[in-house]
């Protein structure tokens, strides 16, 4: 498994009603920069998207915004790199291709759709990139309850714990990424013993 160097952040184009969401987005941007993790996101300057991106930039981080042509007038000018795609489908594919891991902050239907797509792809075995859910102020708790309902109703086969990791704070998320990177840097065992050779 590759080391996590690039993190795709899914989050709202609005800031939401809870001031904690903006604070957590700011903290996340700073943490990504501090750990030298490039941020990939949907490229917008409004809402939590812009808050996270600007915090990362101000902390010296790298930020790649990927935005479809029809929304390019809303792009975050402070990004270190902006990519304009032909369509939403191209945008989502490029965000996936650029990412080593995914983090979902609070957001609306778009954030939910992007998160659900990654969960489904993991369930189908299409990728094994880590997915993190940052459950700021328990925003995602109703979604987690819905997933549990889907599981008990036998519409989800895999345990949720194997599909994503739920973090209650940016500090917990940062530690989880560090743990994964540490594990991935350890030399892989050959699987042979002296007797096998």
C-alpha angles and dihedrals in degrees: 000000000000123000114258107253101146127046123196111213120205114194145136127296083215125060096229129224098279115082088210090071092061091045092051092047090052091048091049093052091050092047093052091051093045091053092045092244115150113230120224118190145150094281101239124138096208129087126350090338092065094038092056095043095048092048090053092047093047089052091054098260133141118251127187115194118199114192135165118247095249090058097039092109086068096053122135104249093198094068117118087224133017123194119191115203132195096240146002089260091055090047094053092046092050092048088053093046092051096047132090091183140004132230124189120203123183112299146135137265093311093053091046092050093050092048093046091050092055091047090051092049090053090048089052092048094245094131142356100208112141118260120202126192113204101207098198112186088350090290093149097043094100089051091050089050089051091051090051089050090051090050095050088046088055097244093115117053103185125069110256089231090066093050102050144351120240114216125189096200143024089245091057090048092050091050091049091053091047091051091051092048092047091051092047092052093056113102112260116243115248090221091232129113127202088260091053091057 
